[in-house]
Amino acid sequence: MDFVQNFPFMSIILSLFSGPLSSILSGKWAKRVNTAVIVIIGIMSACVLGYVTGTGEEFIYYMGHFPAPWGNEIRVGELEAFMALFFCAIMLLSMLGGTKERLTQIEDSKQNLYYIMVNLLLCSLLALIYTNDLFTAYVFVEINTISACGLIMIRQNGRTFEAAIRYMIMSLLGSGLLLLGICFLYSVTGHLLMSNIQQQVQLLAASGEYHIPLLVALGLMSVGLAIKSALYPFHSWLPDAYGYSTVSSAAILSSLVSKGYIFLLIKIFYRVIGFEIVCDSKVIHVLYVFGIMGMIMGSVNAIQENNIRRMIAFSSVAQIGYIYMGLGLGTEAGVVASVYHVLSHAATKSLLFVAASGLTDASGGKVRFEDLQGAGYRHRLAGIAFTVGSLSMVGLPMFSGFISKLLFSQEAVGHNHKMLPTLIALAVSTVLNAVYFMKTVITIYMPAPKDTEADRQGRNIAMAEQPGKSVALICFIILNLMLGLSSEPIIHLIQNGLEMFY
Amino acid sequence: MSKKVSQEQYEKTFSYRFRRWLDGVKDPFLDTVEMKPQEEFHEDEETVRQHGEDIRQHIQHAYDLEHNAEVKIFRKIYKIFSILFCVFLVAMLLEAVSELPTFGEAENPVNNEVAERYIEKGLQETGAVNIVTGMILDYRAFDTLGESHVLFIATCTVLILLRVDKKGGQESIEADDRHYEPKDDVILQTVARILVPPIFIFGIYVILAGHLGPGGGFSGGAVIGAGLILYQNAFGFTKTEKFFTAKTYRIMSFGALACYSIAKSYSFYTGANHIESVIPLGNPGAILSSGLILLLNICVGIVVAGTMYTFYAMFRRGGY
């Protein structure tokens, strides 16, 4: 066994260990530890990615002395390693982009608690990515939920408490449904290990036994994870949670937490139930319809919003809708497009949140559109970054959003029943996206009228004044262009990774 | 500023006419339009007052929930739909459950090679007489590692929410339960004096004997936590804090979790790389047996006891 194969396990344990370690450190040191941990795990994931691409096949890692159905194990393929690397990169940049806000918005004595949450969140994301066992996945979903709650309410004001309570209720409902689904699956298959469940499910599906419990289990798990990742009718917790928490939290929640659940759902579809059986069931049609509704309604809500951060949050609802719509198409290429959109949305949404915080900094902390006039001139880098993010969300060529929309529509063309609704929804949603994002871009580049609110409160912010945010924004822009301009190898990697799921 | 062409010549050029058209000075249909600078917007006091009144009435109307017909209708529909939804959900789950294999049958899918090995080889492979402990702390130790961190992060979240840091010491008596202490309740103190030592000893026993019989870190830790809460209730914070403060909790839980992580890392690493572990399994039934399980039980016990007590202390008014 090569030494590199230990890296996934080491990255999980390292992030897990750094959580309690941060509890006895001061805020300053906890921050250093957190940065170091994310960087180390990123490097290790890159090594693992290189190794797996080199050998061309996945590997299994025992967590203990006992082989799989008895002990725990983790499974590492190309897509898993890439996801781990990508999540680390996004998390590092999101933390970097919100350094100053964390210092001012979080009480001094609670600084280190923030890093406990972030470290354990990273750990749970890694475990969700790598695990090959449904129950392990559930345990880490719990950690993920609690730490996300902590991230929301650590900036203490009334709105964040309300948002955290909403998030907790909805998210626990989702966890409960997921757990129920796992229980159903366990009692009809007798296994918790993903590969073993799949064998049993194939047998049961062939014989037609336990049809209803299987269907209910699939439905419960899909709905549970859909609630947790804010699919349209279950999105009510989202705008406040993203809109009022501190910047790093909003960026991490929107681009990582919900994506971790979506990745778990894809894993359940492929590795637990089997993609053919999922496609034969009616569950994906439900996901498809909800996805389409989300694409339209999320954008409509975003247009009505007058608060820039809540607008970006509502835009997340629309983008999550795209991802579920891709899953709902029920084809291999649809899932590839969805995974690509997971990456593109994660890279863009965190960029938008950080850029929006730069713009509000330049407008005296105000978040309403009328106060943001001319903010693009007062904080030039944030203005450029926001424009890049908006163009990417709208789907202009060169930026990452274009590629995922292209993949979605390519896949929709020629699809039996879902071609027309998909294309129409894509078109309508793109226009709506353009309406609210371009409105914002025009607003921030409109010269502020003299002697108004915006002019009096705004001040110019140079790049050097907020070094962390500037570096993060530049990296985000580069990442976005990379995803948009060299999509071929990444799509190839996703396809390979999904093949390894079988 | 110098001009290359005179004003008259310039007025004849296309660009001049285009600019006039663009500025709206010249209209193709109406010819020249007289441009007037816009007057500055003025509001007299009466309209301002009227506006304020309008907004106030609007708000009053919107929040007058008792006379709001829309809210009433919405609430009714909401109630009906939530009842329908619950009935549907219950019916669906009942239907699905009735299709499940009968509980406890020997042929059920859950009675497969996994459970068989746990029962038949559990003692031999883990060295724990209590096979449940062997399962959660050896076969599936990774899950339990995650689970103990769930407890830890739950306390941290409660700390974020409820810990109030002293600001200048100007807190009212209402906001702090400590002002009522010590209560000096004779009955409570006497009972606590008698009960607390046996509770602690019993908790420690349950933790230490986790691999030999029913018990383990989770249950033993809960017993010790209950003992701590009883002691605190009887004797107050001043006495409890002589041996257990927030700092003690932090260091203890860090020590326990770090110990757990390191011990299990060793076992995961050796297991995955197929290296023989140097930790002996010992004699089944002896207190020092079953490899790492005893140590892990103690770690879990410390975390659980600390978590229980910290939750209690945090939910009281006043600092911790």
Boltz contact constraints between the chains, C-beta under 6 A:
constraints:
  - contact:
      token1: [A, 1]
      token2: [B, 273]
      max_distance: 6.0
  - contact:
      token1: [A, 9]
      token2: [B, 268]
      max_distance: 6.0
  - contact:
      token1: [A, 13]
      token2: [B, 261]
      max_distance: 6.0
  - contact:
      token1: [A, 13]
      token2: [B, 265]
      max_distance: 6.0
  - contact:
      token1: [A, 17]
      token2: [B, 261]
      max_distance: 6.0
  - contact:
      token1: [A, 20]
      token2: [B, 254]
      max_distance: 6.0
  - contact:
      token1: [A, 20]
      token2: [B, 257]
      max_distance: 6.0
  - contact:
      token1: [A, 23]
      token2: [B, 250]
      max_distance: 6.0
  - contact:
      token1: [A, 23]
      token2: [B, 254]
      max_distance: 6.0
  - contact:
      token1: [A, 24]
      token2: [B, 250]
      max_distance: 6.0
  - contact:
      token1: [A, 24]
      token2: [B, 254]
      max_distance: 6.0
  - contact:
      token1: [A, 61]
      token2: [B, 272]
      max_distance: 6.0
  - contact:
      token1: [A, 62]
      token2: [B, 271]
      max_distance: 6.0
  - contact:
      token1: [A, 62]
      token2: [B, 272]
      max_distance: 6.0
  - contact:
      token1: [A, 63]
      token2: [B, 142]
      max_distance: 6.0
  - contact:
      token1: [A, 63]
      token2: [B, 268]
      max_distance: 6.0
  - contact:
      token1: [A, 64]
      token2: [B, 141]
      max_distance: 6.0
  - contact:
      token1: [A, 64]
      token2: [B, 267]
      max_distance: 6.0
  - contact:
      token1: [A, 64]
      token2: [B, 268]
      max_distance: 6.0
  - contact:
      token1: [A, 64]
      token2: [B, 271]
      max_distance: 6.0
  - contact:
      token1: [A, 65]
      token2: [B, 271]
      max_distance: 6.0
  - contact:
      token1: [A, 66]
      token2: [B, 139]
      max_distance: 6.0
  - contact:
      token1: [A, 69]
      token2: [B, 114]
      max_distance: 6.0
  - contact:
      token1: [A, 70]
      token2: [B, 117]
      max_distance: 6.0
  - contact:
      token1: [A, 70]
      token2: [B, 139]
      max_distance: 6.0
  - contact:
      token1: [A, 71]
      token2: [B, 139]
      max_distance: 6.0
  - contact:
      token1: [A, 72]
      token2: [B, 140]
      max_distance: 6.0
  - contact:
      token1: [A, 72]
      token2: [B, 142]
      max_distance: 6.0
  - contact:
      token1: [A, 109]
      token2: [B, 165]
      max_distance: 6.0
  - contact:
      token1: [A, 110]
      token2: [B, 160]
      max_distance: 6.0
  - contact:
      token1: [A, 113]
      token2: [B, 156]
      max_distance: 6.0
  - contact:
      token1: [A, 113]
      token2: [B, 160]
      max_distance: 6.0
  - contact:
      token1: [A, 116]
      token2: [B, 156]
      max_distance: 6.0
  - contact:
      token1: [A, 120]
      token2: [B, 153]
      max_distance: 6.0
  - contact:
      token1: [A, 135]
      token2: [B, 143]
      max_distance: 6.0
  - contact:
      token1: [A, 136]
      token2: [B, 143]
      max_distance: 6.0
  - contact:
      token1: [A, 139]
      token2: [B, 143]
      max_distance: 6.0
  - contact:
      token1: [A, 139]
      token2: [B, 146]
      max_distance: 6.0
  - contact:
      token1: [A, 139]
      token2: [B, 147]
      max_distance: 6.0
  - contact:
      token1: [A, 140]
      token2: [B, 146]
      max_distance: 6.0
  - contact:
      token1: [A, 142]
      token2: [B, 150]
      max_distance: 6.0
  - contact:
      token1: [A, 143]
      token2: [B, 150]
      max_distance: 6.0
  - contact:
      token1: [A, 146]
      token2: [B, 153]
      max_distance: 6.0
  - contact:
      token1: [A, 146]
      token2: [B, 154]
      max_distance: 6.0
  - contact:
      token1: [A, 146]
      token2: [B, 157]
      max_distance: 6.0
  - contact:
      token1: [A, 147]
      token2: [B, 153]
      max_distance: 6.0
  - contact:
      token1: [A, 149]
      token2: [B, 157]
      max_distance: 6.0
  - contact:
      token1: [A, 150]
      token2: [B, 157]
      max_distance: 6.0
  - contact:
      token1: [A, 150]
      token2: [B, 160]
      max_distance: 6.0
  - contact:
      token1: [A, 154]
      token2: [B, 160]
      max_distance: 6.0
  - contact:
      token1: [A, 187]
      token2: [B, 100]
      max_distance: 6.0
  - contact:
      token1: [A, 188]
      token2: [B, 109]
      max_distance: 6.0
  - contact:
      token1: [A, 189]
      token2: [B, 109]
      max_distance: 6.0
  - contact:
      token1: [A, 190]
      token2: [B, 109]
      max_distance: 6.0
  - contact:
      token1: [A, 190]
      token2: [B, 110]
      max_distance: 6.0
  - contact:
      token1: [A, 190]
      token2: [B, 112]
      max_distance: 6.0
  - contact:
      token1: [A, 212]
      token2: [B, 96]
      max_distance: 6.0
  - contact:
      token1: [A, 212]
      token2: [B, 99]
      max_distance: 6.0
  - contact:
      token1: [A, 213]
      token2: [B, 96]
      max_distance: 6.0
  - contact:
      token1: [A, 213]
      token2: [B, 99]
      max_distance: 6.0
  - contact:
      token1: [A, 213]
      token2: [B, 100]
      max_distance: 6.0
  - contact:
      token1: [A, 216]
      token2: [B, 96]
      max_distance: 6.0
